[in-house]
Amino acid sequence: MLTIDVQTVVVEEIVAVLDADIADDLGDVTAETELSALGLNSLAFARLIIRLETAVGVDPFGEGESFAALRTVGALTQAYEQALRSRKEA
C-alpha cells in the first residue's frame, strides 16, 4: 500500500509551479484534468517533473520511459504510483 497520496502531491506541485494568477484561475484539478489545460510551458513542466521526483522520491522516467504520452493529471499520478510500487517490489 502506498504511504503517500500521490495525486494530492501531484496537484500541489502543479499549483506550486504555476504563476499565481494562473493557479488562482485554475479551479479544481482532478485526475481527469488535461495537462495541456494547465497552462504549463515546457520549462514549467520540467520544473514540475523535478519537484515531483523530489516530493515522491522516485523518477518514473529515469529508465527511458516517456512522459510525452501522458495526457491527464491522473496519468501522471499513475506513473508515479507505478514507480513507487516497482521500487517497493525490488
C-alpha positions as CSV (number, residue, x, y, z in Angstrom):
1,M,0.0,0.0,0.0
2,L,1.2,3.5,-0.8
3,T,2.1,5.6,2.1
4,I,1.5,9.0,0.5
5,D,-1.4,10.3,-1.5
6,V,0.4,10.8,-4.8
7,Q,-2.5,12.6,-6.5
8,T,-2.5,15.2,-3.8
9,V,1.2,15.7,-4.2
10,V,0.9,16.0,-8.0
11,V,-1.8,18.6,-7.7
12,E,0.1,20.6,-5.0
13,E,3.2,20.6,-7.1
14,I,1.3,21.7,-10.2
15,V,-0.1,24.6,-8.3
16,A,3.4,25.4,-6.9
17,V,5.0,25.7,-10.4
18,L,2.2,27.8,-12.0
19,D,2.2,31.5,-11.9
20,A,0.0,32.7,-9.0
21,D,-2.6,34.3,-11.3
22,I,-2.9,31.1,-13.4
23,A,-3.2,28.9,-10.2
24,D,-5.9,31.2,-8.8
25,D,-8.0,30.8,-12.0
26,L,-7.3,27.1,-12.3
27,G,-10.2,25.8,-10.3
28,D,-10.3,22.2,-9.2
29,V,-7.6,20.0,-10.6
30,T,-8.8,16.4,-10.8
31,A,-7.5,13.1,-12.3
32,E,-9.4,13.9,-15.5
33,T,-7.8,17.4,-15.9
34,E,-5.8,17.5,-19.2
35,L,-2.2,18.5,-18.6
36,S,-2.4,20.7,-21.7
37,A,-5.2,22.7,-20.0
38,L,-3.0,23.7,-17.1
39,G,-1.0,26.4,-18.8
40,L,2.3,24.7,-18.2
41,N,5.0,25.7,-20.7
42,S,7.9,23.3,-21.3
43,L,10.1,24.9,-18.6
44,A,7.3,24.8,-16.0
45,F,6.6,21.1,-16.9
46,A,10.3,20.3,-16.5
47,R,10.2,22.0,-13.1
48,L,7.1,20.0,-12.2
49,I,8.8,16.7,-13.0
50,I,11.9,17.7,-10.9
51,R,9.7,18.8,-8.0
52,L,7.6,15.5,-8.2
53,E,10.7,13.4,-8.2
54,T,11.9,15.1,-5.0
55,A,8.5,15.0,-3.3
56,V,7.6,11.5,-4.2
57,G,11.1,10.0,-4.1
58,V,11.0,8.2,-7.4
59,D,11.7,9.0,-11.1
60,P,9.2,7.1,-13.3
61,F,11.0,8.5,-16.4
62,G,14.6,7.6,-15.4
63,E,14.8,4.3,-17.4
64,G,13.8,5.7,-20.8
65,E,10.0,5.9,-20.1
66,S,8.5,8.9,-21.8
67,F,6.2,11.4,-20.3
68,A,5.1,12.6,-23.8
69,A,2.2,10.2,-23.9
70,L,0.8,11.4,-20.5
71,R,-2.4,13.4,-21.2
72,T,-4.0,13.9,-17.7
73,V,-3.2,14.6,-14.1
74,G,-4.4,11.0,-13.4
75,A,-2.0,9.5,-15.9
76,L,0.9,11.5,-14.4
77,T,-0.2,10.3,-10.9
78,Q,-0.3,6.7,-12.1
79,A,3.2,6.9,-13.5
80,Y,4.5,8.0,-10.0
81,E,2.3,5.4,-8.2
82,Q,3.7,2.6,-10.5
83,A,7.2,3.7,-9.9
84,L,6.6,3.6,-6.2
85,R,5.2,0.1,-6.4
86,S,8.1,-1.1,-8.5
87,R,10.6,0.3,-6.1
88,K,8.9,-1.4,-3.2
89,E,8.8,-4.7,-5.1
90,A,12.5,-4.6,-5.8
